[in-house]
Amino acid sequence: MILRPKLPGIFLRTAGLVRADVIFRNTVPWGNGTIAFTAAERVRGLQHLPAFLKLLPGSKPS
């Protein structure tokens, strides 16, 4: 799903979430010039997730 500028608000309201409680993060945070990403890029992105979560006290992955 590609989130357009107005869609995050609709998505959050539909899910019953408050924007202040949500962080959007790219799966491939460094970008690859396309919307698609490879399995290797996904693995590389997930390797960075633990360090990212350490920046967010009290966060829990879902």
Secondary structure, DSSP 8 states (H G I E B T S, - for coil): ----TTHHHHHHHHHT--GGG-----SSTT--SSS---HHHHHHHHHHHHHHHHTSTT----
